[in-house]
Amino acid sequence: MMRKLLLGLGLALLPLLAHAGFDHATWDSLLRRHVHGIANGTSTQVDYTAMAQDRATLKRYLDALAAVPRVQFDSWRPAEQLAFLINAYNAWTVELVLSRYPDLASIKDLGSLLQSPWKKRFIPLLGETRSLDNLEHGLIRGSERYAEPRIHFAVNCASIGCPALRAEAYAGDKLDAQLADATRAFLADRSRNRLEGERLRVSLIFKWYREDFDRARGSLGNWLAEQAPALGLAETQAAKLKSNAMSIDFLDYDWRLNHRAGSTK
């Protein structure tokens, strides 16, 4: 009788377990130890020297990501899927940097004349060997299940110009709040987004991925206007953005490595 009861309970829990998502505790612990906030919390730096000492732990996490079959991934809620993909992108980017650290000044140093570092296929994930580009543009942006422009403030390219690598793992049950916070922090960084006279000067991210913001709110101006508080814009200035009466310019991108000052190099 007890065996039947336990079996019945187990069968009843299977659908719940299938949708439970992935445990990112290992990645979360690494981030909390080795990622440090700067610029009043609008950006972060990574202590790659210390991260390298924990590389075996990082590799265990990457192996765990690689072991997830596609059918299991597809059973999760979209928020769990998206958190998984963002964490995978960020963790594999850190691993890529560590593959040559400290002998590089930029992630671009890991590419060549024929291939950028983002096109290298070195990521075993969901049944294929993928590149960072495939992960971001194929699985995340290319999927109609997410349509989430705020991912551009969550995926991290290991550069100063990039939105901060968050000092905690993304999680499905709080993903919306985490993405909102990451977006506010990036937009509030005046080194990357600022009003100069009657011109709004923003990160090149908004030029590269303008279509994502256009699709979300009809136009980039509309999307930025909704973020007026983080950008430090008055209501009248936000209204000008919506009516295309304010120019939007794009700042240069800083590709230098986002390493912690004094850690090395």
C-alpha positions as CSV (number, residue, x, y, z in Angstrom):
1,M,0.0,0.0,0.0
2,M,2.8,2.4,0.9
3,R,4.7,1.6,-2.3
4,K,1.6,2.4,-4.4
5,L,1.1,5.6,-2.4
6,L,4.7,6.7,-3.0
7,L,4.5,5.7,-6.7
8,G,1.3,7.7,-7.1
9,L,2.9,10.7,-5.4
10,G,5.9,10.5,-7.6
11,L,3.8,10.4,-10.8
12,A,1.8,13.4,-9.6
13,L,5.0,15.3,-9.0
14,L,6.5,14.6,-12.4
15,P,4.7,17.5,-14.2
16,L,5.9,19.9,-11.4
17,L,9.5,18.7,-11.6
18,A,9.5,19.0,-15.4
19,H,8.6,22.7,-15.1
20,A,10.9,23.4,-12.1
21,G,13.7,24.7,-14.3
22,F,17.4,24.5,-13.6
23,D,19.4,25.1,-10.4
24,H,21.8,28.0,-11.0
25,A,23.2,28.0,-7.4
26,T,26.8,27.2,-8.5
27,W,26.9,30.1,-11.0
28,D,25.2,32.4,-8.5
29,S,27.9,31.7,-5.9
30,L,30.7,32.4,-8.4
31,L,29.1,35.7,-9.4
32,R,28.5,36.8,-5.8
33,R,32.2,36.1,-5.0
34,H,33.9,37.5,-8.1
35,V,31.7,40.3,-9.5
36,H,32.0,43.7,-7.9
37,G,29.8,46.7,-8.3
38,I,31.2,50.1,-9.4
39,A,29.9,53.5,-10.5
40,N,27.1,53.6,-7.8
41,G,25.9,50.2,-8.9
42,T,25.3,51.0,-12.5
43,S,28.2,48.7,-13.7
44,T,30.4,45.9,-12.5
45,Q,33.9,44.5,-12.8
46,V,35.0,40.9,-12.8
47,D,37.9,39.6,-10.8
48,Y,39.1,37.1,-13.4
49,T,42.1,36.2,-11.4
50,A,39.9,35.0,-8.6
51,M,37.5,33.4,-11.0
52,A,40.3,31.5,-12.6
53,Q,41.1,29.9,-9.3
54,D,37.4,28.7,-9.3
55,R,37.6,27.5,-12.9
56,A,36.9,23.9,-11.9
57,T,33.7,25.0,-10.3
58,L,32.8,27.0,-13.3
59,K,33.4,24.0,-15.6
60,R,31.2,21.8,-13.4
61,Y,28.4,24.4,-13.9
62,L,29.0,24.5,-17.7
63,D,28.9,20.7,-17.8
64,A,25.6,20.7,-15.9
65,L,24.2,23.2,-18.5
66,A,25.4,21.0,-21.3
67,A,23.8,17.9,-19.8
68,V,20.3,19.4,-20.1
69,P,18.4,17.7,-23.0
70,R,16.3,19.8,-25.4
71,V,13.1,18.0,-24.4
72,Q,13.6,19.0,-20.7
73,F,14.4,22.6,-21.6
74,D,11.2,22.8,-23.7
75,S,9.1,21.6,-20.8
76,W,10.1,24.7,-18.7
77,R,8.2,27.9,-18.5
78,P,9.5,30.6,-20.9
79,A,11.0,32.6,-17.9
80,E,12.9,29.5,-16.8
81,Q,14.2,29.0,-20.3
82,L,15.2,32.6,-20.8
83,A,17.1,32.7,-17.4
84,F,18.9,29.5,-18.4
85,L,20.0,30.9,-21.8
86,I,21.1,34.2,-20.3
87,N,23.1,32.5,-17.6
88,A,24.6,30.1,-20.2
89,Y,25.7,33.0,-22.4
90,N,27.3,34.9,-19.5
91,A,29.0,31.8,-18.0
92,W,30.4,30.7,-21.4
93,T,31.7,34.2,-22.0
94,V,33.6,34.2,-18.7
95,E,35.0,30.8,-19.6
96,L,36.1,32.1,-23.0
97,V,37.9,35.0,-21.4
98,L,39.6,32.7,-18.9
99,S,40.9,30.6,-21.8
100,R,43.6,33.2,-22.4
101,Y,43.4,35.5,-19.4
102,P,45.5,37.5,-18.4
103,D,47.0,37.8,-21.9
104,L,44.2,39.9,-23.4
105,A,43.0,43.5,-23.2
106,S,39.7,42.8,-24.9
107,I,37.4,39.9,-25.8
108,K,38.1,40.9,-29.4
109,D,41.6,39.6,-28.9
110,L,40.1,36.1,-28.9
111,G,39.0,36.4,-32.5
112,S,40.8,36.5,-35.8
113,L,40.7,38.2,-39.1
114,L,38.4,35.5,-40.3
115,Q,36.2,34.9,-37.3
116,S,35.0,37.0,-34.4
117,P,35.0,35.4,-30.9
118,W,31.2,35.4,-31.0
119,K,31.1,33.1,-34.0
120,K,33.4,30.4,-32.5
121,R,31.5,27.2,-32.0
122,F,32.6,25.9,-28.6
123,I,29.4,25.7,-26.5
124,P,27.8,22.3,-26.1
125,L,24.2,23.2,-25.4
126,L,20.8,21.7,-26.0
127,G,22.1,19.0,-28.3
128,E,24.4,21.2,-30.5
129,T,27.8,22.8,-30.5
130,R,26.9,26.5,-30.6
131,S,28.6,29.9,-30.8
132,L,27.7,32.9,-28.6
133,D,26.1,34.5,-31.6
134,N,23.9,31.4,-32.1
135,L,23.0,31.4,-28.4
136,E,22.0,35.1,-28.4
137,H,20.6,35.6,-31.9
138,G,19.2,32.1,-32.5
139,L,18.0,30.8,-29.2
140,I,17.2,34.1,-27.4
141,R,16.4,36.8,-30.0
142,G,15.4,34.4,-32.8
143,S,12.7,32.7,-30.7
144,E,9.2,34.1,-30.8
145,R,8.6,32.8,-27.3
146,Y,10.5,35.6,-25.6
147,A,10.4,38.9,-27.6
148,E,12.2,40.5,-24.7
149,P,14.4,43.5,-25.6
150,R,15.7,43.8,-22.0
151,I,17.9,40.8,-22.6
152,H,20.4,43.3,-24.1
153,F,21.0,44.6,-20.6
154,A,21.5,41.1,-19.2
155,V,23.8,39.2,-21.6
156,N,27.3,40.4,-21.0
157,C,30.1,40.6,-23.6
158,A,33.0,41.0,-21.0
159,S,33.5,44.6,-22.1
160,I,33.4,48.0,-20.3
161,G,30.8,49.3,-22.8
162,C,28.5,46.3,-22.2
163,P,25.8,46.3,-19.6
164,A,27.0,44.9,-16.3
165,L,27.5,41.3,-15.6
166,R,25.0,40.9,-12.8
167,A,26.4,39.8,-9.4
168,E,23.8,37.0,-9.1
169,A,22.4,34.4,-11.4
170,Y,19.2,35.1,-13.3
171,A,16.2,33.0,-12.1
172,G,12.9,32.3,-13.7
173,D,10.8,33.2,-10.6
174,K,12.3,36.7,-10.4
175,L,13.4,37.2,-14.0
176,D,11.1,40.2,-14.7
177,A,12.3,42.1,-11.7
178,Q,16.0,41.3,-12.5
179,L,15.6,42.5,-16.1
180,A,13.9,45.6,-15.0
181,D,16.7,46.3,-12.5
182,A,19.4,45.6,-15.1
183,T,17.8,47.9,-17.5
184,R,17.5,50.8,-15.0
185,A,21.1,50.4,-14.0
186,F,22.4,50.5,-17.5
187,L,20.3,53.5,-18.6
188,A,21.3,55.4,-15.4
189,D,25.0,55.1,-16.3
190,R,25.8,58.5,-17.7
191,S,29.0,57.3,-19.3
192,R,26.9,55.2,-21.7
193,N,23.6,57.1,-21.9
194,R,23.1,60.8,-21.3
195,L,21.3,63.9,-22.5
196,E,23.5,66.6,-24.1
197,G,21.5,69.7,-24.8
198,E,18.6,68.6,-26.9
199,R,20.3,65.4,-28.1
200,L,20.0,62.0,-26.4
201,R,23.3,60.1,-26.7
202,V,22.9,56.4,-26.0
203,S,24.9,53.2,-26.2
204,L,25.5,51.6,-29.6
205,I,23.5,48.7,-28.4
206,F,20.4,50.7,-29.3
207,K,21.7,51.0,-32.9
208,W,22.8,47.4,-33.3
209,Y,19.5,46.0,-31.9
210,R,17.1,48.9,-32.8
211,E,14.7,46.5,-34.4
212,D,14.1,44.8,-31.1
213,F,13.1,48.1,-29.4
214,D,11.1,49.2,-32.4
215,R,9.2,45.9,-32.3
216,A,8.5,46.2,-28.6
217,R,7.1,49.8,-28.5
218,G,6.7,50.9,-32.1
219,S,9.9,52.9,-32.2
220,L,13.2,53.3,-30.3
221,G,12.0,56.8,-29.3
222,N,8.9,55.3,-27.7
223,W,10.9,52.7,-25.8
224,L,13.4,55.2,-24.5
225,A,10.6,57.6,-23.5
226,E,9.2,55.0,-21.3
227,Q,12.5,54.8,-19.5
228,A,12.6,58.5,-18.9
229,P,13.3,58.3,-15.1
230,A,16.3,56.1,-15.5
231,L,17.6,58.3,-18.3
232,G,17.1,61.4,-16.2
233,L,14.6,62.9,-18.7
234,A,11.8,65.3,-17.8
235,E,8.2,64.6,-19.1
236,T,8.6,67.3,-21.8
237,Q,11.8,65.6,-23.1
238,A,10.2,62.2,-23.1
239,A,7.4,63.7,-25.1
240,K,9.9,64.9,-27.7
241,L,11.3,61.4,-28.0
242,K,7.9,60.0,-28.7
243,S,7.2,62.6,-31.4
244,N,10.6,62.3,-33.0
245,A,11.5,65.9,-32.0
246,M,14.6,64.9,-30.2
247,S,17.7,63.5,-31.9
248,I,19.1,60.2,-30.8
249,D,22.9,59.8,-31.3
250,F,25.0,56.7,-30.5
251,L,28.2,56.8,-28.4
252,D,31.4,54.9,-29.1
253,Y,31.6,51.5,-27.5
254,D,34.4,50.6,-25.1
255,W,35.7,47.1,-25.9
256,R,38.3,47.0,-23.1
257,L,38.0,44.0,-20.8
258,N,35.7,44.5,-17.8
259,H,38.3,43.2,-15.4
260,R,38.6,44.4,-11.8
261,A,41.1,47.2,-11.5
262,G,44.3,46.0,-9.9
263,S,43.5,42.3,-10.3
264,T,46.0,42.0,-13.2
265,K,47.0,43.5,-16.5
